Structure formats: C-alpha cells, structure tokens
C-alpha cells in the first residue's frame, strides 16, 4: 500500500527553501538590471555569483 501524503497550505515554501529563494533573488535581479551580465568567456559575472 502506498503511503498517504498530507499537504499543508500554511507553509511558506519560499522561506524554507534556499534553492527557491536563490532563484527568486536571481530573477528579481535580472528583471531589475535588464539581465545578468556575462564575462568575455560566457561565464556568469562574479559580482552576481558572490
């Protein structure tokens, strides 16, 4: 028999997930700055990554 999973609607996922928080911050930065700058070799800019 499969286990039953109960979901809770009052959990703030953004506050609990570092990955989701980082993604939201990245999207907000890119939206505010008009994108994320890349270096000449195509890597992400250091000021964005740190």
C-alpha positions in Angstrom: 0.0 0.0 0.0 1.3 3.5 -0.9 1.9 6.0 1.9 -0.5 8.9 2.3 0.9 12.4 1.9 -0.9 15.3 3.5 -0.1 18.7 2.2 -0.3 21.8 4.4 -1.5 25.1 2.9 0.0 27.4 5.5 3.7 26.6 4.8 5.8 29.4 3.3 7.9 27.4 0.8 10.0 30.5 -0.2 11.1 31.0 3.4 12.1 27.3 3.8 13.8 26.6 0.5 17.3 28.1 -0.1 17.1 27.0 -3.7 13.8 28.7 -4.4 15.0 31.8 -2.5 18.1 32.0 -4.7 16.1 31.6 -7.8 13.6 34.3 -6.8 16.5 36.7 -6.0 18.2 35.9 -9.3 15.0 36.5 -11.3 14.4 39.8 -9.4 18.0 40.9 -10.1 17.8 40.1 -13.8 14.4 41.9 -14.1 15.7 45.0 -12.3 19.1 45.1 -14.1 17.9 44.1 -17.6 19.6 40.7 -17.4 22.6 39.1 -15.9 26.0 40.1 -17.4 28.4 37.5 -18.6 32.2 37.6 -18.9 34.0 37.5 -22.2 34.2 33.7 -21.9 30.5 33.4 -21.3 30.6 32.7 -17.5 28.3 34.4 -15.0 29.7 37.7 -13.8 31.5 37.3 -10.4 29.6 40.2 -8.8 26.3 38.4 -9.4 27.5 34.9 -8.2 29.0 36.1 -4.9 
